[in-house]
């Protein structure tokens, strides 16, 4: 039977000593690099903490406060005031979008500004703000593409309007909004003299969303394009 070879205690101590010396040599040779890396890590962590707590959070809070007055003007259909001068010393959507860019509120201000300009008939300005908006959630993507469809329709760019109405219909699971924009798509086809696509869209609406407001009166639109 072969004997197991065991290191003596002295040999073990020598090995440990050698490894310790090697580690010490490595540290001494790379001290500045190691300390620099640790300092960099500390600065990164500290920077993230400072950014979130002393910059980002206060900006978000301030942006929400500014937004309230502009939203009040928007709800009153005072679109021009909502954009630039909602009153009470508050910023309008334009300034909120630029001042608080990078925040959720600043992003939402882009959407509001786009809708305001659409309502004011300034379609290129509307598109400029809408293109800077990033929709999120289950409802906003639907309304976002729907508003883009409205804007392009008003500009007479019907292919883009149709494309965006289709995107609105395909977003989320909000039957009320999807039916609303499906009806708009059908009406746009009808306006273009495309009775076949209008009929197909209206019938699809009746089949998918019969209980919605848009679906409940769709039969008269089906009859109208069927005659044509």
C-alpha positions in Angstrom: 0.0 0.0 0.0 1.5 3.3 -1.1 2.2 5.8 1.6 0.4 9.2 1.4 2.9 12.0 1.1 2.2 14.7 3.6 4.0 18.0 3.7 5.7 18.8 6.9 4.6 21.7 9.0 7.8 23.5 8.1 7.1 23.1 4.4 3.6 24.4 4.7 4.8 27.5 6.6 7.4 28.1 3.9 4.7 27.9 1.1 2.4 30.3 3.0 5.3 32.7 3.5 6.3 32.6 -0.2 2.7 33.3 -1.3 2.4 36.1 1.2 5.7 37.6 -0.2 4.4 37.2 -3.7 1.1 38.9 -2.9 3.0 41.8 -1.1 5.3 42.2 -4.1 2.3 42.3 -6.4 0.6 44.9 -4.3 3.7 47.1 -4.0 4.2 47.0 -7.8 0.6 47.7 -8.6 -0.3 49.8 -5.6 -1.3 52.9 -7.6 -3.4 50.9 -10.0 -5.3 49.0 -7.2 -5.9 52.2 -5.1 -7.0 54.0 -8.2 -9.5 51.3 -9.1 -10.9 51.3 -5.6 -11.1 55.1 -5.6 -12.8 55.0 -9.0 -15.4 52.5 -7.7 -16.1 54.7 -4.6 -16.5 57.7 -6.8 -18.9 55.9 -9.1 -21.1 54.6 -6.3 -21.0 58.0 -4.6 -21.8 59.7 -7.9 -24.8 57.5 -8.5 -26.1 58.2 -5.0 -25.6 61.9 -5.3 -27.2 62.0 -8.7 -30.3 60.2 -7.6 -30.7 61.9 -4.3 -29.5 65.5 -4.8 -30.2 66.0 -8.5 -32.7 63.6 -10.0 -35.3 63.3 -7.2 -35.5 67.1 -6.6 -35.8 67.7 -10.4 -38.7 65.2 -10.6 -40.5 66.8 -7.7 -40.0 70.2 -9.1 -41.2 69.1 -12.5 -44.4 67.6 -11.1 -45.1 70.8 -9.3 -44.7 72.8 -12.5 -46.8 70.4 -14.5 -50.0 70.9 -12.5 -50.8 74.4 -13.7 -50.1 73.6 -17.3 -52.4 70.6 -17.1 -55.2 72.8 -15.7 -54.9 75.0 -18.7 -54.9 72.0 -21.0 -58.1 70.7 -19.4 -59.7 74.0 -20.1 -58.7 73.8 -23.8 -56.4 76.8 -23.2 -53.7 75.2 -25.4 -51.6 78.3 -26.1 -51.4 79.2 -22.4 -50.7 75.6 -21.5 -47.7 75.7 -23.8 -46.0 78.9 -22.7 -47.8 80.7 -19.9 -50.2 78.7 -17.7 -50.1 81.3 -15.0 -49.1 81.4 -11.3 -45.5 81.7 -12.2 -45.5 78.1 -13.5 -43.7 76.9 -16.6 -45.6 75.8 -19.7 -45.2 72.5 -21.4 -42.5 73.8 -23.7 -40.2 74.9 -20.9 -41.0 71.8 -18.8 -40.0 69.6 -21.7 -36.6 71.4 -22.1 -35.9 72.2 -18.4 -36.7 68.7 -17.1 -35.6 66.6 -20.1 -34.6 63.2 -18.9 -37.4 62.9 -16.3 -40.7 61.2 -16.7 -42.5 64.5 -16.4 -40.3 66.2 -19.0 -41.1 63.3 -21.3 -44.8 63.7 -20.7 -44.6 67.4 -21.4 -43.4 66.6 -24.9 -46.7 64.7 -25.5 -48.8 67.5 -24.0 -47.0 70.1 -26.1 -47.5 68.0 -29.2 -51.3 67.7 -28.6 -51.5 71.4 -27.9 -49.8 72.3 -31.2 -52.1 69.8 -33.0 -55.1 71.6 -31.5 -53.7 74.9 -32.6 -53.2 73.7 -36.1 -49.4 73.9 -36.0 -48.7 70.4 -37.2 -45.0 70.5 -37.8 -44.4 71.8 -34.3 -46.8 69.1 -33.0 -44.7 66.4 -34.7 -41.5 67.9 -33.4 -42.6 67.4 -29.8 -44.4 64.1 -30.4 -41.2 62.7 -31.9 -39.4 63.5 -28.7 -41.9 61.6 -26.6 -41.3 58.0 -25.5 -44.7 56.3 -24.7 -44.9 53.8 -21.9 -47.5 51.6 -20.3 -50.6 50.1 -21.9 -52.6 53.3 -22.7 -50.1 55.9 -23.8 -48.7 54.0 -26.8 -52.3 53.8 -28.2 -53.0 57.5 -27.8 -49.5 58.4 -28.9 -49.8 56.7 -32.3 -53.4 57.8 -32.6 -52.3 61.5 -32.1 -49.6 61.0 -34.7 -52.2 59.6 -37.0 -54.4 62.7 -36.4 -51.5 65.0 -37.1 -50.4 63.4 -40.3 -54.1 63.3 -41.4 -54.4 67.0 -40.8 -51.2 67.5 -42.9 -52.7 65.5 -45.7 -50.0 62.8 -45.4 -52.6 60.0 -45.5 -50.2 57.0 -45.8 -48.5 58.0 -42.6 -51.8 58.7 -40.9 -53.0 55.2 -41.9 -49.8 53.6 -40.7 -50.0 55.3 -37.3 -53.7 54.5 -36.8 -52.8 50.8 -37.5 -50.0 51.0 -34.9 -52.5 52.6 -32.4 -54.9 49.7 -33.0 -52.2 47.2 -32.4 -51.0 48.5 -29.1 -52.1 47.3 -25.7 -55.5 45.9 -24.8 -57.7 49.0 -24.3 -60.8 48.1 -26.3 -62.3 51.6 -26.0 -59.3 53.3 -27.6 -58.5 50.6 -30.1 -62.1 50.7 -31.4 -62.0 54.6 -31.5 -58.9 54.6 -33.7 -60.2 51.7 -35.8 -63.2 53.8 -36.6 -61.0 56.7 -37.5 -59.0 54.4 -39.8 -62.2 53.3 -41.5 -63.4 56.9 -41.9 -60.0 57.8 -43.4 -60.3 55.0 -45.9 -63.8 56.2 -46.8 -62.6 59.8 -47.2 -60.0 58.5 -49.7 -62.7 56.7 -51.7 -61.4 53.3 -50.6 -64.8 51.7 -49.9 -63.4 48.1 -49.7 -60.8 48.8 -46.9 -63.3 51.1 -45.1 -65.9 48.3 -45.2 -63.4 45.7 -44.0 -62.2 48.0 -41.1 -65.8 48.8 -40.0 -66.8 45.1 -40.1 -63.7 44.2 -38.1 -64.6 46.8 -35.5 -68.1 45.4 -35.2 -66.7 41.9 -34.8 -64.0 42.7 -32.2 -65.4 45.6 -30.2 -69.2 45.5 -30.4 -69.7 46.8 -26.9 -67.6 49.9 -27.3 -69.2 53.3 -28.2 -67.5 53.1 -31.6 -68.9 49.6 -32.1 -72.4 50.3 -31.1 -73.2 52.6 -34.0 -70.9 51.1 -36.6 -73.8 49.5 -38.6 -74.7 52.8 -40.2 -71.2 53.3 -41.4 -71.1 49.7 -42.8 -74.4 50.4 -44.6 -73.0 53.7 -46.0 -69.8 52.2 -47.5 -71.7 49.1 -48.7 -74.0 51.3 -50.8 -71.0 53.1 -52.3 
